[in-house]
Amino acid sequence: MAEQISTPRITSQYLDAFTGKTVIITGKVTQTRGDTALIDSEGVVTVLLNRDSHLKPGNAVEIVGKVNQDLTVKVLMATDMGTNLDYAAVNAVVDATHRYKEIFYTE
Amino acid sequence: MSMYYYGYNAGGYTTTSYGAQGGADGGGFLGGSQAGSQDTPGGTKRYGQDTLRPVTIKQLLDAVFPYPDAEAKVDGTSLTQVDLVGRVSTVSAQATNTTYKIDDGTGVIEVKQWVDGDAPPELQKYTPKEGDYVHVWGKLKEFNNRRHVGSHVIHPITDFNEISYHLLHATAVHLYFTRGPLGGANGAAVKSEGQGMFVDGGYGATNGAPGAVGKKLPPRISPIARKVYEFLQSTPQNNEGLHVHNISHQLNIPANEVFKAGDELLGEGLIYTTLDDETWAVLEY
């Protein structure tokens, strides 16, 4: 049987329910300064960058990262998703994944 | 009952009375016919055997194989072809195929792509790299308790909205099979549960006139049968109901499809025959 590891998709509102967990946050890069950046995902998320992550302000980004106790997110992987991302669809996915967990996540 | 098969026969291949309209791939035929006859107690009819279903990887890992070599089932419905979207986490090239581990956030599954060494360079398939987001079309297989997807097509994702759309599509299809289609009298209730955003033209449209009165039909009723039922409900008629050819003509659906729909509705006790076997009225109680 294949390993079953799920990485929940969340927005900023879900952060406190996922401390210590690896999650996926898709949002818009609003600011980068040094090794942190701010992402808009129905609210502001502070992410701690790694060396490989090159975030472009104004672009969409998908962050796979770990939620710290202070609700910042340590980036494990960041994927630039350009300027044409439909954030309403992204947020609808997050809503669907938490509403219909049975096809998305094992708890 | 014989009318029921005409549409398929016209398609150029014969059908068996087992309800197996051919496998997706040649080798699947026997398995498919067994699934049709054994796993549908009560003779539930299975129309349109071949499906292409959008899924999450978790659904594939949770899928049930009724017996070895059978088609897997998700939400009680057989999977033939599936499509999934995810990120390639590892690539391992082997002699006859390349195996990719694909992760869509809900789970990880292996996808195998056959190597076609003879293909000329300009026809060489796209070969995913680690980190790529891909859209995979294929078939779920299980060997020695290990599951993989045998891929027919792998496309790179260039518009990342495809990820959102795929996951929403998979959710909509999951809800379709577990709760029944949206629309009709049912639609309003569903919307009030906050699922309004899943209104999908494909399902909504098959339900005919919005706001049509009527009770909720069971989820297993096919879209065409729903259309026929709503037409019977909404069309002025005397107590003799409507004739099949009349329904067929007005809805612009072939008569054999209407017969199939009628068989479903008659089987569920939703309509009854009046003057003859081909004239139906809604059973109200």
Interface residues (C-beta under 8 A of the other chain):
Chain A: M1 A2 E3 Q4 I5 S6 T7 P8 R9 I24 A60 E62 M77 T79 M81 G82 N84 L85 D86 A89 V90 A92 V93 D95 A96 T97 R99 Y100 E102 I103 F104 Y105 T106
Chain B: V55 T56 K58 Q59 L61 R87 D103 G105 T106 G107 V108 I109 E110 G131 Y133 N145 R146 R147 D159 F160 N161 I163 S164 Y165 L167 L168 A170 T171 H174 L175 G194 Q195 M197 F198
